[in-house]
Amino acid sequence: MAHKDHSITLRGASDGALPVSHLKAHMTAISALRFNVDGSELASGDASGVVVLWSVEGGVPTAILPHTGGGAIRSLAYNEALGPSHRQVAAGLDDGRVWMWSITDKEEPPRVVEGHTR
């Protein structure tokens, strides 16, 4: 659950009653959340265009994914179809572009897909 103070609360899956983690790294409103396939990682995106990857177990950021060009994050998706050695995360921005990052090779620059309309 995202909060107005730009934090995220993760609750236990069994009953949802007790907070598991209180995650804080964003400086603006969180606009998108997405878990990876096995639920071990969470991607969060915000109104300034920042994407943060979180370890669900540790409750700590594992990466902050940069992009240039601004625009709020409106959607997030994981691509894990090629297995653990080719994991990606994609963010749809409010300007219609999609930014894609390699999670397994964080030194690889992001790819940008243009041509979508809002």
C-alpha atoms as one frame of an Amber mdcrd trajectory, in Angstrom:
protein
   0.000   0.000   0.000   1.358   3.426  -0.978   0.904   6.340   1.404   0.720
  10.135   1.102   4.130  10.442   2.818   5.689   8.705  -0.236   6.245   5.432
   1.632   5.021   1.880   1.031   3.753  -0.601   3.619   4.019  -4.312   2.856
   1.760  -6.556   4.908   2.019 -10.278   5.535   0.304 -12.407   2.909  -1.391
 -14.762   5.377  -3.703 -12.318   7.160  -2.541  -8.843   6.122  -2.870  -7.560
   9.665   0.734  -6.899  10.652   3.076  -4.656   8.671   6.069  -6.550   7.374
   8.025  -3.578   6.049   7.740   0.181   5.800   9.634   1.223   2.648  10.780
   4.783   2.077  12.896   6.060  -0.816  10.583   8.208  -2.955  10.459  11.987
  -2.718   7.170  12.400  -4.643   3.823  10.598  -4.836   4.034   6.908  -5.691
   2.064   6.281  -8.866   2.695   2.584  -9.669   3.571  -0.659  -7.863   4.318
  -4.126  -9.285   5.640  -7.361  -7.753   7.817  -9.709  -9.771   6.560 -13.218
 -10.570   7.696 -14.920  -7.350   6.896 -11.952  -5.090  10.486 -11.497  -3.922
  10.908  -8.069  -5.486   8.745  -4.960  -5.745   9.095  -2.158  -8.276   7.673
   1.242  -7.352   7.427   4.307  -9.559   6.633   7.880  -8.701   5.364  11.148
 -10.114   8.895  12.430 -10.791   9.776   9.392 -12.922  11.914   7.502 -10.401
  11.681   3.691 -10.322  12.916   1.873  -7.203  13.430  -1.891  -6.956  12.965
  -3.361  -3.472  13.916  -6.626  -1.812  10.635  -7.707  -0.223  12.399  -9.871
   2.370  14.912  -7.224   3.395  12.719  -4.171   2.852  15.603  -2.251   1.306
  16.085  -0.701  -2.127  18.237  -2.845  -4.411  18.317  -0.349  -7.290  17.148
   3.115  -8.258  16.630   3.129 -12.018  17.416   6.415 -13.718  15.947   7.845
 -16.868  16.246  11.196 -18.503  13.317  12.990 -19.969  10.975  13.375 -17.039
   7.415  12.236 -16.894   5.506  10.434 -14.189   5.536   6.650 -14.026   2.029
   5.371 -14.839   2.623   1.604 -15.070   5.274  -1.021 -14.328   5.836  -4.527
 -15.670   8.424  -7.258 -15.187   9.733  -9.408 -18.041  11.142 -12.619 -16.598
  10.188 -14.947 -19.453  13.808 -15.538 -20.489  14.849 -16.700 -17.023  16.947
 -15.286 -14.209  19.824 -14.217 -16.459  17.666 -11.858 -18.584  15.299 -10.093
 -16.190  13.873  -6.687 -17.169  11.511  -4.103 -15.750   9.576  -1.633 -17.884
   7.914   1.640 -16.939   5.196   3.385 -18.912   5.451   7.163 -18.603   2.633
   9.661 -18.878   4.177  11.065 -22.083   3.578   7.745 -23.889   7.158   6.439
 -23.779   8.192   3.125 -22.262  11.574   2.796 -20.554  13.070  -0.698 -20.117
  15.974  -1.618 -17.861  17.931  -4.825 -17.491  17.761  -5.936 -13.872  20.512
  -8.530 -14.289  22.938  -6.073 -15.931  22.398  -2.769 -14.144  25.260  -1.189
 -16.125  23.320  -1.650 -19.379  21.640   1.635 -20.367  17.846   1.659 -20.484
  16.024   1.284 -23.786  13.276   3.676 -24.784  10.251   2.753 -26.873   8.382
   5.667 -28.398   5.272   5.935 -30.483   2.562   5.150 -27.972  -0.217   7.625
 -27.543  -1.650   8.452 -24.178
